[in-house]
Amino acid sequence: MGLTEEFKVTIIQPTMTDDDVMDFIAKGYVVLEGIVDDTSNRTCATSPSGPAETLAQTPEFIKEVLLHPQASGIVRSLLGENFRVPTGAQHHLFTKPFVGQTWHSDGLSGSGHEITELQCYYYPRDVLQEDGPTIILPGSHCRAVDREAIAHYGDIAGQISLNVPAGTIVVTRYGIWHRAGPKLNHTPRSMIKYSYFRQAPPERDWLIDCDQAPVYKKRPSLPYAGAVESYREHVRRRRTWHWLCNLNDPADRRLEDPRPEHELGSRPVHEIIGYFEQDRA
């Protein structure tokens, strides 16, 4: 990689609290506005459109973008120690007016409650509404969908338009629904996309106040979700929380399902068989 002597990075420290992690589980994204310096922004904004492996492996990009303390602190919190840092990226550069994209998710959506990949959007230029900003749908990352099945949707209640200043990095849960909005001008709109990956088992080793993991706090329902889907979302979020905290005890997993006891009461089949065998004796 050819890192210079000036490029020295200490151990990546987590920056998220229990509440921060719970928020991310629910929303699926964090926006870090304007954290990358102007010099790096200018360099990245003028890089060619398309695959950006050469850019992604420069010491400057690694230090100022990939391992920026605020961005890497979130990644460290959610993916654990010694997470895998991207060696490639994709520069999405739009220079002409166009109608925008349809809703889609990259790769597999709703692939499970585990957090094993974080996809980031880095904007080296200011993004205004007329530039065709990325639009994301909070909470959509856990929904298993056919990519073509969501393409016909227009605006959805609760969508977020990423009108952000230059140097902004958005950390997302891989699979979140997104699209480029309509572009109305010839001003270049840049977005560099890349992903980090987990390689350590889940562990509650972000910023914590006590060793005992708190119960997942219910977040507000999504604007586009009805009562049944809101219930399902809450269960999925709690499963993710328990997985991240490595709560493997059956009693902890039992807390995932909020249904009443009369619907969930159970006992081992061997206990029942043993009872009848005793009765016959």
N, C-alpha and C positions, 0 to 999 in steps of 0.2 A: 504493500500500500504506500510505502515511501513517506511516512509521516515525518514532519520536520521536528527539530529539537524543541521549537516553541509550542508544538502541539502536545500538551500533556493533560490528560483527563484523569481526575481522581475517580474513586468508586462512585457509581451513579446512586444517588440517594432518592428514596421514594418521597413524593410530595403530597400524596393524597391521604385524607383521613377516612374513617369509616363512612361518614356521611357523603364524602366526595365519591367514594366507590359505589355506594348505593345509588347516588344520582346518575352515575355513568351507566350502571346496570339498567336503569329505567330509560334514560334518554338515548344512550348509545353514542354520545359525542361530547367533546370538550373543545371550546374555541379559545385559542391563545392569541389574542390580537396584537399584531405589531411587534413580536418578540425578536425577529431576526433583523440584524443591522442593515443599514442602507447599502453598504458596500457589497455585501453578499446578495442582497436583493437585486442590485443592478447586474451583477455577474450572472445570476440564475435567470433573470428575465430575458437576457439576450442569448441564452443557450438555444440550440436548435429544437424544433418540435420533434416529438417522437421519443424513442428509447433514449434514456439519459444515464447509461451505465458509467460513462466516463466522468460526467459531472458528479454522480453519486459517490464515486470513489476518491474524489479529491479531498485532501486534508481539510480544506476550508469548508466544504459542504458537510463533511462529517462533524466537524467541530461546531460550526455555527447553526446547522440545521438538524442533522440527525441526532447529535448528542447535546443539543442546547439544553441547559439545565432544567428549564421548565417543561419542555416537551419530553425529554428522556426521563424526568422524574415521574411523569404520568405513566409512561411506558413501563418503567421499573415497578411502579405500584401495581399495575394490572397484569403484567407478564412475569414478574418475579426476577430473581437475580440472573445475571448472565444471559439476558434475552438476546435473540439473534437480530443483528442490525442489518438493514437492507444493503445490498451491494449494487442494486439497480433501481431505476425509477422510470417514470413515464411523464414526459412534458406535454400536457394538453394545452396547445396554443391556438387560440381562435383570433383571427385578424379581420374577418369580414362579417357583415350582418348575416344572421341565419335564424331560423324559426325556433331553435332550441332542440333539446332532446326529449324523448319520452322517459317516463319513470322506469328505472331498472335497478337491479342490485348486481354487484360484481360477484362472480363465482356462485357459491352456494349460499342461499339465505335460509335462516331458520335451521341451521345445521346442528344445533344443540345448545345447551346452556353453558358450555365451557367457553372461556375466553382464551383463545390460543393465537389469535392474530389481530393486530390493530392496523387499520389502514389510515394513512394520513394524507391530507390535502394541504400543500404549502403554496401560498400565494405571494410571489415576489413583487407583484404590482397591486396597486389599489384596485378594488373591484366595486364598481358602482352598478346600480340597477340596470342601466342601459348597456352595460358591458356583457350581460348574459351571465349572471352569477350562478354558482352551484346552488341548487335547492335540495335540502335534505328533509326527510320526514322522521322526526324524533320517535323513538320507540319501535320503528319498523324492522329493526335488525333481527328480531326473533321470529319473524313471520315467514314460514315456508311457503313460497309462491313460485308459480310458473312465471319466468321473466316476461313472456309475451302477454300474460294475463293482466299485468298491471300497466302495460304500455298505453292503454287507452285513457287512463285517468288524466284529468286536468289538474287544476288546483285542488289540494286536499286540506281540510281544516287542520291547523296546527303546523303546517309546513314552515320551514325556516329558510329564508333567502340569505346566503352568505355574502352580504355586502360588507366587505372587510378592508382594513388598511393593508398596505404592503407589509410583508414580513409576518403575516398571520399563518399559524399552523393549526389545523383542525384535526384532532385525533378522533377517529371513529371506530366503532365496532364493525368489523368486516361483515358485509351483508346489508348495511343500512340502505334504504331506498334513497336514490338521489337522481338528479337530472340537471343538465345545463339549461338555464332560462333563456328566453329569446334575447338575441344580441342585436342591438339597434344601431351600432356604429362601427367604425373601422379602427377603433382603439384596441391594441393588442390586449387580450385577456389570457393570463398565464395561470396554470395550476399544475404543480408537480406532485405526482402521486407515488407513494411508496408504502411498504408494509414492514412491520416488525413481527417477530414470531416468538412464541414461548418455547423454552426447552427445559424449564424447571417445573417440578410438581407444584400445584397450587398451595399457597401458604398465606396466612394473614400476617404479612410482614411489611405492610405499609405503615403509615403513622397511626399508632394506636395509643389509647389512654389506659387500657387495662388488658389483661390476657384473655379475659372472657369475651368471646364474640357476642355483640349485641344482636337481638332479634332484628331481622330486616324491617325497616320502617316503611310502611305503605306510602307510595308516592301518588300524586293526583292522577286520575284517569286521563287517558289521551283524548284530545278533542274529537277524534274520528272513531273512537271505540265505544260500543254500547256496553250494557251491564255485563253480559256474558263474557265478551272479549276482555273487558277490564279485569274480571275475575281471573281469566286464564293468564293475562299478562302478569298479574300479581304473583301467581303460582310460579310462572317461568322465572320471574325476577328473584324470588326466594330460592329457587333451585340454583340459580347462578351464584347468589350470595353464599349459599352453603358450600357450593363447589369451590369457590375462591377461598373460603375460610378453611377448607379441608375438613369439614364436619362430617366425618364418616360414621359416627355412632348412629345406630338405628333410631335412637330416641331423637337425635337432631334431625334426621331425615323425615321423621314422622311429623315434624312441625311444618313441613312444606305444604301440606294439604289442609286448608282451613275448613273443610266440611265438618259438620257436627259428629260427635262420637257415635251416635246411633247409626250413622252411615258407614263408619270406619271401624267399628269394633270387630276384633278378630282374635283367634287363638290358633296355635299350631295344630295341625291335623293329628299328629301323634298323640297329643293330649286327649283328643276326642276318642281315638281308637283305643287308647289305654283305658279310658273310662268304661267303654263297652266291654272290653275284655275282662275287667274286674267284675262287672255286673254279671257276666256269664259264669264266672268262677263261683 
